[in-house]
Amino acid sequence: MATKHAALHALIEPVVAAMGFELWGIDHLSQGKHSRLVIYIERESGVNVEDCADISRQVSAILDVEDPIPGEYRLEVSSPGMARPLYTLDHFSRFQGHHVALKLRAPFDGRRKFQGLLAGVEGDEILLQMDGEEYCFPIEGIDSAHVVPQFDD
């Protein structure tokens, strides 16, 4: 699966970068016979609907030619938003000090879901503070992660 993800990233990233955006991440979700390919794009000045439509048209053309996904799929292009998914060590570093939710690939202390303050990155481990303790999770052991937006009263 990692190889397929890397191949998709290699196809899509140059197109997104050429259009002045950062490829934040890709999610390929299988849903029976159909699947969904979600591409998250980012730019310092923000992302609007027209940007998503432009990227969608360009990426769709490349995917039609290269045909890396068998069968039918739905292509979606989006900003990562406030509850943005975190994929890389750089993403975790950028959001140090924010609240995040993690889902691990394998249970740790009998559970797979954790939520707390992202204390930082040390080597290839994510440091998470919760309930007065600090936990270290290797990034390879994290199935999914996202920022948990905090709103002041």
C-alpha positions in Angstrom: 0.0 0.0 0.0 2.8 2.4 0.8 4.2 1.9 -2.7 0.8 2.8 -4.3 0.6 5.9 -2.1 4.2 6.9 -3.1 3.4 6.4 -6.8 0.2 8.6 -6.4 2.2 11.2 -4.6 4.9 11.2 -7.3 2.3 11.7 -10.0 0.3 14.4 -8.2 2.9 16.5 -6.3 4.6 18.0 -9.4 1.3 19.1 -10.8 0.2 20.7 -7.5 3.6 22.4 -7.0 3.6 23.8 -10.6 0.3 25.5 -9.8 1.8 27.2 -6.7 0.4 24.9 -4.0 1.8 22.5 -1.5 0.5 19.0 -1.7 -0.5 18.5 2.0 -1.5 14.9 1.6 -3.4 12.2 -0.2 -6.0 9.8 1.1 -7.1 6.9 -1.1 -10.1 5.3 0.5 -11.5 2.0 -0.9 -15.3 1.8 -0.7 -16.3 -1.6 -2.2 -16.1 -1.5 -6.0 -15.6 2.3 -5.9 -13.0 4.3 -4.2 -12.3 7.9 -3.3 -9.1 9.8 -3.9 -8.9 12.9 -1.7 -6.1 15.4 -2.4 -5.4 18.1 0.2 -3.7 21.3 -1.0 -2.3 24.2 0.9 -1.0 27.7 0.2 -0.1 30.4 2.6 -2.6 32.8 1.0 -5.3 30.2 1.4 -7.3 27.9 -0.9 -10.6 28.6 -2.5 -13.2 26.6 -4.5 -11.7 27.8 -7.9 -8.3 26.6 -6.8 -9.7 23.1 -6.0 -11.5 23.0 -9.3 -8.3 24.0 -11.2 -6.2 21.4 -9.4 -8.9 18.8 -9.9 -8.9 19.3 -13.7 -5.1 19.2 -14.0 -4.7 16.1 -11.7 -7.6 14.3 -13.4 -5.9 14.7 -16.8 -2.7 13.1 -15.4 -4.6 10.3 -13.7 -6.5 9.6 -16.9 -3.3 9.2 -18.8 -1.3 7.2 -16.2 -4.3 5.3 -14.8 -2.8 4.4 -11.4 -6.1 3.5 -9.8 -8.0 0.4 -11.1 -11.7 0.7 -11.4 -13.9 3.7 -10.7 -13.0 6.3 -8.2 -14.2 9.8 -7.2 -11.5 12.6 -7.1 -11.9 15.3 -4.5 -9.6 18.2 -4.0 -9.8 20.2 -0.7 -8.0 22.4 1.7 -6.9 20.4 4.8 -9.1 22.7 6.9 -9.0 23.3 10.6 -9.2 19.6 11.6 -6.4 18.9 9.1 -4.9 15.5 8.8 -1.2 15.2 9.7 0.9 12.9 7.6 4.6 13.8 8.0 7.1 14.7 10.7 7.1 18.2 9.2 3.3 18.4 9.7 3.6 17.4 13.3 6.5 19.9 13.9 4.4 22.7 12.3 1.5 22.0 14.7 3.5 21.6 17.9 1.4 23.2 20.7 -1.9 22.2 19.1 -4.3 19.5 20.3 -4.3 16.4 18.1 -6.0 13.1 17.9 -4.1 10.0 16.9 -5.2 6.5 15.9 -2.4 3.9 16.2 -2.0 0.9 13.9 -1.6 -1.4 17.0 -2.9 -0.9 20.5 -0.7 0.7 23.1 -1.7 0.2 26.8 -4.8 -1.5 25.5 -6.0 1.3 23.3 -5.5 2.7 19.8 -7.0 6.2 20.1 -5.2 9.1 21.9 -5.9 12.8 22.1 -3.7 15.5 23.7 -1.3 18.3 23.3 1.3 17.8 20.6 4.5 18.5 22.5 6.8 18.1 19.5 8.8 15.7 17.4 11.9 13.9 18.6 13.7 11.9 15.9 10.9 9.9 14.2 8.7 10.0 17.3 5.7 12.2 18.0 5.5 13.5 21.6 2.0 13.7 23.0 1.0 15.2 26.4 -2.2 13.9 28.0 -3.4 13.5 31.5 -0.2 14.9 33.0 2.0 12.4 31.1 4.1 12.4 27.9 3.8 9.6 25.4 6.2 8.9 22.5 4.7 7.3 19.4 6.8 6.3 16.4 5.3 7.9 13.3 5.3 4.5 11.5 2.9 3.3 14.2 0.4 6.1 13.6 -2.5 5.0 11.3 -4.1 8.5 11.2 -3.8 11.8 13.0 -5.5 15.2 12.8 -5.6 18.6 14.5 -8.4 19.0 17.0 -9.6 22.6 16.7 -9.9 24.5 20.0 -12.3 27.3 20.4 -12.2 29.9 23.2 -15.4 30.7 25.0 
